[in-house]
Amino acid sequence: MTDKDFNELLDIFELRPSSYKYTPLQRVNDVAYEKSWQQEALLEKGYEIVHSAQTKHHETVIVYRSLCNDELDDTHINLKARIISTRGIKPFSPRMFLVYDPDDSSLDIADIQVDVAEANRGYGSIFMAAMFKLIKNLPAPVTRISGWLSPVDAGHLDRAVHFYKKHGFTYFSQKNEILWVNPMGNR
């Protein structure tokens, strides 16, 4: 049995978890309409659209902020994405978790979660663009963004370091930390 046959059986007998299936578009192959529809639906649910962009693979990505206790939380920021292509809406949602400290004028990148199979598709760079856009609207200016590369990143450390350097961060190997400094508090 080939992988294709196996995957077809999983779909026929609905044995594949629903998280692996693309959600169909509202209008077949109409990504522009779907982007508009998805943005409207997110806004109606009270989410804030932070950023949208297209990947090099012609996917449209909408980055939005999750709710926390029915209000946007400026301290613990959870960014999610809707990824739309002609196949439909991707069955997973990459995420970025940030911790903002207005008293310290700092932002900590707690985590960026992208499925390993989806690496190098531009989602991380879109999240970084969203983060830099977001910091302009926070109550106090951000002068420092920091984070650390976890042991999970050990298998692709060179790629992770390159990613952060590409976005203006400095990597400190002795502490496995990344740092972006902006003394003027603007971006």
Sequence and secondary structure as in RCSB ss.txt:
>XXXX:A:sequence
MTDKDFNELLDIFELRPSSYKYTPLQRVNDVAYEKSWQQEALLEKGYEIVHSAQTKHHETVIVYRSLCNDELDDT
HINLKARIISTRGIKPFSPRMFLVYDPDDSSLDIADIQVDVAEANRGYGSIFMAAMFKLIKNLPAPVTRISGWLS
PVDAGHLDRAVHFYKKHGFTYFSQKNEILWVNPMGNR
>XXXX:A:secstr
  HHHHHHHHHHTT S GGGS B  SSTT HHHHHHHHHHHHHHTT EEEEEEE TTS EEEEEE  BTTB  SS
EEEEEEEEEETTEE S   EEEEEEETTTTEEEEEEEE  GGGTTSSHHHHHHHHHHHHHTTSSS   EEEEE  
GGGGGGHHHHHHHHHHTT EEETTTTEEEEE TTS  
